[in-house]
Amino acid sequence: MSAVEAAAGKAQAMMRDSVKTVIAASMVGTAIEFYDFYAYGTAAANYFPKVFFGDTTNPTVALLASLLTFAIAFIARPLGSLVFGHFGDRMGRKTTLVVSLLTMGVATFLIGCLPTYSQWGIVAVAALCLCRFVQGIGLGGEWSGAALVATENAPEDKRALYGSFPELGAPIGFFLSNGTYFLLETFNDNDAMLAWGWRVPFLLSAVLVIVGLVVRVQMEETPIFRMAQEQKKVVKSPLTEVFKKSWKEVIQATFLVAVTYTLFYTLATWSLAWGTKTIEQGGGNLGFTNREYLLMLMLAICVFAAFIVISCVNADKFGRKRVIVISSCCLVAFALLFPFLLDPSVVGQRNFAANLLFLCIGFALMGTAFGPIGAFLPELFDANVRYSGSGIGYNLAAIVGAAFVPTIATWLSHHWGVHSVGLYLGVMAVCCLVAVLSCKETKDVDFAK
């Protein structure tokens, strides 16, 4: 038996975490990520224009300024992926994930403690931006590490299914955030929400972070990283290795993921403002209350979760490329057609059926496109640079596909109408289609390589 075979046999004999531990450890971080980001997105769309930008006389300008702070964390995320990716490939997945979760959690909690503009003036806005930046740093190391915990513990024929665990954290976090705002707005009026209610979701995130830390401290290092250590394949400078040998895969990963970000924040953040605000406020004058729209979003998010699992089962059966090619083509068609469901001159005001159809179809396509990414991105990279490579690609996609989506979509819809938002999404879907067609199928790659 060769030394390599002996090392491989030893790695196979190493203890794996139970499926329950893998699910909890990989899912909890993504759940917190989407909880934090959607809590911020909802607050930025509905409360921060008055809480932090109340001195602006034009409501549309206040909304745009508020949504720009939303972009700060996305800009910080690639920096976080560089830092945490380096240590994740050098020191291991477990320690890096614990630190990233703690960084993200502290920043989110502090947002809920900030004074308002009326109390601190411009310093309050600066403090908000700083917390948002630190939040983005922590988030930069989160998804790729969670995806590796799942896929590096998976049987070879179920990597996409295991890769769905961190992806399912997205609808869970989204549902928890929406549910928190829904309950708060049920029992409090708008004045109470502006005074203190908006803080509650950020403060409650501490509970999720504590749960996540307990789970992650107890988990084992992944078998594949232990194998890399045994075979002395851990490299001193993973980032140099990634940009030297895998720059093409980083670009592919960026555009594979970018459209899912664009779609998510079009559905979840921009459409919330479009559906609940008047034209003068930067919305579409559809006439929905905030509670009504949050309830529709919570119904649609169940469709999102179901299609994540469906797409991952299909990705294990038919391959990652086929599933994502189909979803990209469907997204192009959806981008051209959905504006008719949100155009008040076509569907009128308070058309629940049209709006719910828009959300359910959109989230079904989101689940189909997003699900296989949990396995596809890590499979593009070798084990010794996998944390860095997949993390950089995923977080560059956050800038390309998400950072300015609410701002751009709000500006486009305010100046050019809702159909321009569809064209914007369509361009991103075409970019994803080009990226996936340039990739090789990774379903049967040697994941221990």
C-alpha positions in Angstrom: 0.0 0.0 0.0 1.4 3.4 -1.0 1.8 6.3 1.5 -1.0 8.2 -0.2 -3.4 5.2 0.1 -2.4 4.7 3.7 -3.1 8.4 4.5 -6.4 8.2 2.6 -7.4 5.1 4.6 -6.5 6.8 7.8 -8.6 9.8 6.9 -11.5 7.6 6.1 -11.2 6.1 9.5 -11.3 9.5 11.2 -14.4 10.4 13.1 -17.0 12.3 11.1 -19.6 14.5 12.7 -23.1 13.1 12.9 -25.5 14.3 10.2 -27.4 16.3 12.8 -24.2 18.1 13.9 -23.3 18.8 10.2 -26.8 20.2 9.5 -26.7 22.4 12.6 -23.2 23.6 12.2 -23.5 24.5 8.5 -27.1 25.8 8.6 -27.0 28.0 11.7 -24.4 30.5 10.2 -26.3 31.0 7.0 -29.5 31.4 8.9 -27.9 34.1 11.0 -26.4 35.7 7.8 -29.8 36.0 6.1 -31.5 36.9 9.3 -29.0 39.8 9.9 -29.0 40.9 6.3 -32.8 40.9 5.8 -33.3 42.5 9.2 -31.0 45.3 8.0 -32.7 45.3 4.6 -36.1 45.7 6.1 -35.0 48.4 8.5 -33.1 50.2 5.7 -36.3 50.2 3.5 -38.8 51.1 6.2 -37.2 52.8 9.3 -33.7 54.0 8.7 -34.7 56.7 6.2 -36.4 58.5 9.2 -34.2 57.2 12.0 -30.8 58.0 10.5 -31.7 60.2 7.5 -34.7 62.1 8.8 -33.1 65.5 8.0 -33.5 64.9 4.3 -36.4 66.8 2.8 -36.9 64.4 -0.1 -38.2 61.0 1.0 -36.8 59.3 -2.1 -33.3 60.7 -1.4 -33.6 59.5 2.2 -34.6 56.0 1.0 -31.7 55.9 -1.5 -29.2 57.1 1.2 -30.5 54.4 3.6 -30.2 51.7 1.0 -26.6 52.8 0.2 -25.6 51.8 3.8 -27.0 48.4 3.0 -24.3 48.1 0.4 -21.4 48.7 2.8 -21.3 45.1 4.2 -21.2 43.7 0.7 -18.2 45.8 -0.1 -16.5 44.5 3.1 -17.3 40.8 2.4 -14.5 40.1 -0.1 -12.0 41.5 2.4 -13.5 39.1 5.0 -13.2 36.2 2.6 -9.5 37.0 2.0 -8.8 37.0 5.8 -11.0 34.1 6.8 -10.2 32.1 3.7 -6.5 32.3 4.4 -7.0 31.0 8.0 -9.6 28.5 6.9 -7.2 26.9 4.5 -4.3 27.2 6.9 -5.8 26.4 10.3 -9.0 24.6 9.5 -12.7 25.2 9.0 -13.8 24.9 12.6 -11.8 27.6 14.3 -12.3 30.1 11.4 -16.1 29.6 11.5 -16.3 30.2 15.2 -14.4 33.5 14.8 -16.4 34.7 11.8 -19.7 34.0 13.6 -18.6 35.9 16.6 -17.5 38.9 14.5 -20.8 38.9 12.6 -22.9 38.5 15.8 -21.3 41.3 17.8 -21.6 43.8 14.9 -25.3 43.0 14.4 -26.1 43.3 18.1 -24.4 46.7 18.3 -26.5 48.0 15.4 -29.5 47.5 17.7 -27.8 49.6 20.4 -27.0 52.7 18.2 -28.3 56.2 19.0 -30.3 57.8 16.3 -29.5 60.8 14.1 -31.5 63.1 16.3 -29.3 62.0 19.2 -25.8 61.9 17.7 -26.2 63.5 14.3 -23.7 62.5 11.6 -21.7 60.4 14.2 -24.7 58.0 14.4 -24.6 57.5 10.7 -20.8 56.9 10.8 -21.3 54.4 13.7 -24.0 52.6 11.6 -21.7 52.3 8.6 -18.8 51.0 10.8 -21.0 48.3 12.4 -22.2 47.4 8.9 -18.7 47.1 7.6 -17.6 44.9 10.5 -20.7 42.8 9.9 -19.6 42.3 6.3 -16.1 41.2 7.4 -17.5 38.5 9.5 -20.0 37.4 6.8 -17.1 37.2 4.4 -15.8 34.0 6.1 -19.2 32.5 6.8 -20.8 30.9 3.8 -17.7 29.2 2.3 -16.8 27.6 5.7 -20.4 26.4 6.2 -20.5 24.9 2.8 -17.3 23.1 3.4 -18.4 21.7 6.7 -21.4 20.3 4.9 -19.8 19.0 1.7 -16.6 17.7 3.2 -18.6 15.5 5.6 -20.9 14.3 2.8 -21.0 10.9 1.0 -19.7 11.4 -2.6 -23.1 10.8 -4.2 -24.9 13.2 -1.8 -22.7 16.3 -1.9 -25.3 18.6 -3.4 -27.9 17.4 -0.9 -25.5 18.0 2.0 -24.6 21.3 0.4 -28.3 22.3 0.7 -27.9 22.5 4.5 -26.2 25.9 4.6 -28.5 27.0 1.7 -31.6 26.1 3.8 -30.3 28.5 6.4 -31.3 31.3 4.0 -35.1 30.8 4.1 -34.9 30.0 7.8 -33.1 33.3 8.6 -35.4 35.1 6.2 -38.5 33.6 7.9 -37.3 34.4 11.4 -36.5 38.0 10.4 -39.8 38.6 8.6 -41.7 36.9 11.4 -40.1 39.1 14.0 -41.0 42.3 12.1 -44.5 40.9 11.4 -45.1 40.3 15.1 -43.7 43.7 16.1 -45.8 45.6 13.6 -48.9 43.6 14.7 -48.7 44.9 18.2 -47.0 48.3 17.7 -47.8 51.4 15.6 -45.4 53.1 13.3 -44.3 55.6 15.9 -43.3 52.8 18.3 -41.4 50.9 15.6 -39.5 54.1 14.8 -38.8 54.8 18.5 -37.6 51.3 19.5 -39.3 48.5 17.6 -36.7 48.4 14.8 -34.0 47.6 17.3 -35.5 44.3 18.5 -34.5 42.0 15.6 -30.9 43.1 15.9 -30.8 42.5 19.6 -32.5 39.1 19.3 -29.8 38.0 16.9 -27.6 37.4 19.9 -29.7 34.4 20.8 -29.0 32.8 17.4 -25.3 33.6 17.6 -25.0 31.9 21.1 -26.7 28.8 19.7 -24.4 28.8 16.7 -21.3 29.1 18.8 -22.3 26.2 21.1 -22.8 24.0 18.0 -19.6 25.0 16.3 -17.3 24.7 19.3 -18.4 21.1 19.8 -18.0 20.0 16.1 -15.0 18.1 14.7 -12.7 19.4 12.0 -13.8 18.1 8.5 -12.3 14.8 7.4 -11.0 16.2 4.1 -9.1 19.0 5.8 -7.6 16.5 8.2 -6.6 14.4 5.2 -4.8 17.5 3.7 -3.0 17.9 7.0 -2.0 14.2 7.0 -0.7 14.4 3.5 1.0 17.8 4.2 -0.9 19.5 1.4 -1.8 22.6 3.5 -0.2 25.5 1.7 1.4 28.5 3.4 -0.3 31.1 1.2 -3.7 29.9 0.0 -4.6 33.3 -1.5 -1.5 33.3 -3.7 -2.2 29.8 -4.8 -5.8 30.7 -5.7 -5.0 33.7 -7.8 -2.1 31.9 -9.4 -3.8 28.7 -10.4 -7.6 29.1 -10.0 -8.4 32.7 -11.1 -10.7 31.5 -13.9 -12.7 29.5 -11.3 -13.0 32.5 -9.1 -14.5 34.5 -12.0 -16.9 31.6 -12.8 -18.0 31.3 -9.2 -18.6 35.1 -9.0 -21.1 35.1 -11.9 -22.7 31.8 -11.0 -23.8 33.3 -7.6 -24.3 37.0 -8.6 -27.7 36.4 -10.1 -29.0 34.7 -7.0 -28.1 37.7 -5.0 -29.7 40.1 -7.5 -32.9 38.0 -7.5 -33.0 37.6 -3.7 -32.7 41.3 -2.9 -35.1 42.2 -5.8 -37.7 40.0 -4.3 -37.0 40.6 -0.6 -35.9 44.3 -0.3 -36.7 46.3 -3.4 -40.1 44.8 -3.9 -41.0 45.4 -0.3 -40.5 49.2 -0.8 -42.1 49.0 -4.3 -45.2 47.3 -2.9 -45.7 49.4 0.2 -44.6 53.0 -0.6 -46.1 55.7 -2.8 -44.4 57.0 -6.0 -43.3 60.1 -4.1 -41.5 57.8 -1.5 -39.7 55.8 -4.2 -42.3 53.0 -4.4 -44.8 51.7 -6.9 -48.0 52.8 -5.2 -49.3 49.2 -5.1 -51.2 50.0 -1.8 -50.0 47.1 0.4 -49.3 47.7 4.1 -46.0 46.6 5.5 -47.6 43.7 7.5 -49.4 42.4 4.4 -46.3 42.4 2.3 -44.3 40.6 5.1 -47.0 37.9 5.3 -46.8 37.3 1.5 -43.0 37.1 1.8 -43.2 34.5 4.5 -45.6 32.4 2.5 -43.3 32.6 -0.6 -40.2 31.8 1.5 -41.6 28.3 2.1 -41.5 27.8 -1.7 -37.9 28.9 -1.6 -36.9 26.2 1.0 -38.8 23.5 -0.9 -37.0 24.2 -4.2 -33.6 24.3 -2.6 -34.0 20.7 -1.6 -35.6 19.7 -5.0 -32.8 21.3 -7.0 -30.1 19.7 -4.9 -31.6 16.2 -5.3 -31.7 16.8 -9.0 -28.1 18.2 -9.0 -26.9 14.9 -7.4 -28.9 12.9 -10.0 -28.4 14.9 -13.2 -25.4 17.2 -12.5 -25.0 20.7 -11.3 -24.6 22.3 -14.7 -27.9 21.0 -16.1 -29.9 22.3 -13.1 -28.3 25.8 -13.1 -28.6 26.1 -17.0 -32.3 25.4 -16.7 -32.8 27.9 -13.9 -30.8 30.6 -15.7 -33.0 30.2 -18.8 -36.1 30.4 -16.7 -34.8 33.5 -14.9 -34.4 35.3 -18.2 -38.1 34.6 -19.1 -39.1 35.6 -15.5 -37.2 38.9 -15.8 -39.1 39.9 -18.9 -42.5 38.9 -17.6 -42.6 39.7 -13.8 -42.9 43.5 -14.3 -46.4 43.0 -15.6 -47.4 41.5 -12.2 -46.1 44.6 -10.4 -47.3 47.3 -12.8 -50.3 49.1 -11.1 -51.5 50.1 -14.6 -51.9 46.4 -15.5 -52.9 44.7 -12.2 -54.2 47.7 -10.2 -53.7 48.3 -6.5 -53.7 45.7 -3.8 -53.7 42.7 -6.2 -52.7 40.0 -3.8 -52.9 37.2 -6.4 -50.6 38.9 -8.8 -48.1 39.9 -6.2 -48.0 36.5 -4.5 -47.6 34.8 -7.9 -44.6 37.1 -8.5 -43.0 36.2 -5.2 -43.7 32.4 -5.4 -42.3 32.0 -8.9 -39.4 34.2 -8.1 -38.5 32.3 -4.9 -39.0 28.9 -6.7 -36.4 30.0 -9.3 -34.2 31.4 -6.5 -34.2 28.0 -4.7 -33.4 26.2 -8.0 -30.5 28.5 -8.8 -29.2 28.8 -5.2 -29.4 25.2 -4.0 -26.7 23.5 -6.0 -24.2 26.4 -5.4 -23.4 24.9 -2.0 -21.7 21.9 -3.7 -20.8 23.5 -7.1 -18.6 26.3 -5.8 -16.4 24.1 -3.5 -16.1 21.5 -6.2 -14.4 24.1 -8.5 -11.4 24.3 -6.2 -8.8 21.9 -4.8 -9.1 21.0 -1.1 -6.1 23.1 0.1 -7.5 26.4 -1.3 -11.2 25.5 -1.2 -12.1 27.9 1.6 -10.3 30.8 0.0 -11.4 30.1 -3.6 -15.1 29.5 -2.9 -15.3 32.3 -0.4 -13.7 34.9 -2.7 -16.0 34.0 -5.6 -19.1 34.0 -3.4 -18.3 37.3 -1.8 -17.3 39.1 -5.0 -20.7 38.0 -6.2 -22.1 39.9 -3.3 -20.7 43.2 -4.8 -21.6 42.3 -8.4 -25.0 41.0 -7.7 -26.3 42.4 -4.4 -24.5 45.4 -2.9 -26.4 48.0 -4.9 -29.4 46.0 -6.0 -32.0 47.8 -3.8 -30.5 51.2 -4.7 -30.2 50.5 -8.4 -33.6 48.9 -8.6 -35.2 51.8 -6.7 -33.5 54.4 -9.0 -34.4 52.4 -12.2 -38.1 51.9 -11.2 -38.4 55.6 -10.0 -37.0 57.0 -13.3 -37.7 54.3 -15.9 -40.5 52.2 -14.5 -40.7 48.6 -13.2 -39.9 47.0 -16.5 -36.3 48.4 -16.3 -35.8 46.3 -13.1 -36.8 43.2 -15.1 -34.1 44.1 -17.7 -31.5 44.5 -15.0 -32.3 41.0 -13.6 -32.3 39.6 -17.1 -28.8 40.8 -17.8 -27.6 39.1 -14.5 -29.3 35.9 -15.5 -27.5 35.9 -18.9 -24.2 36.4 -17.1 -24.9 33.4 -15.0 -25.8 31.3 -18.0 -22.5 32.2 -19.7 -20.5 31.4 -16.5 -22.1 28.0 -16.0 -21.7 27.0 -19.7 -18.0 27.7 -19.3 -17.7 25.4 -16.3 -17.0 21.7 -16.4 -19.5 19.3 -14.7 -18.2 18.7 -11.1 -20.6 16.0 -9.9 -18.0 13.3 -10.1 -14.8 15.2 -9.2 -12.4 13.8 -6.7 -13.3 16.0 -3.8 -10.3 14.9 -1.6 -7.9 16.2 -4.3 
